[in-house]
Amino acid sequence: MHWDITVSSKFKLIDIKFRELIRYRDLVIMYFIRDFTTTYKQTILGPLWHIISPLLSTLVYAFIFGNVARMGTDGIPFLLFYYGGTTLWTYFSTCLNSASVIFINNSGVFGKVYFPRLAVPIATTFSSMLRMFIQFAVLMVFLIFYIYKGNPIRPSVQAFLFPLMVIWIGALGTGLGMIISAITTKYRDLQHLLNLILSLMMYVTPVVYPLSQVPDKFRRLFYLNPMSAPVELFRIWFYGLGNVPYKMILSSLAATAIVLFIGLILFTRNARTCMDVI
């Protein structure tokens, strides 16, 4: 007898069944649509909140950090500086938050039917990407406006590598989220601390200030934060201003690869036993 699908209890370090993911692509699409549409379901403005929310944050940051604290932006207009940083950070935090509650939010489905569990974080990451690209499109409108007005900012040819940066940040956020999701099936305290951790982490990431404003004695600490490099690199690519050491970029890429690897190990391992704990 030939079996189309074999579910085994044997543990592998990373058990990613790509053929199954392709076979269940309709499920991935369904989760993708669900995650994108349910966020602002039964709201008046709907998807416009994807634009309004970072824009309001940008105005607040521009007032507090730009006008009150008088922090520089390396010559980048306030709107572009804060909106770009907010867009990248929102994308990262959304990927992390979405992946961190996968086992808890989907326990009812996981306990009733088999499908490749990795389909869920893939779908949530893609829905976060779509939100980010909506915000990115608005940012490009602002960028074109400032260039038209004669502002000296100029995007570089490296800006065409932006899709790779999107994958980079998405892998980092989703990897961290999968690690947290695997841990919170047993210890829910981490889930309650996550929002606080993200808030603190944002202020040690050059989102509301450029890396050039960080004193030299503290700058090496930013090597430990893998989100520092892509945020600063984004400004170099699209605004032509800013500076980020290559060692920081390499350390961020290495940290992303390690986090994603560990996240996949814990996620695939926890997917086998999560229903016994939840």
Buried (B, 14 or more C-beta within 10 A) or exposed (E): EEEEEEEEEEEEEEBEEEEBBEBBEEBBEEBBEBBBEEBBEEEEEEBEBBBEBBBEBBBEBBEEBBEEEEBEBBBBBBBBBBBBBBBBBBBBBBBBBBBBBBBBBBBEEBEEEEBBBBBBBBBBBBBBBEBBBBBBEBBEEBBEEBEEEEBEBEBEEEBEEBEEBBEBBBBBBBBBBBBBBBBBBEEEEBBEEBEEEBEEBBEBBBBBBBBBEBEEEEBEEBBEBBBBBBBBBBBBBBBBBBEBBEEBBEBBBEBBBEBBEBBBBBBBBBBBEBEEEB
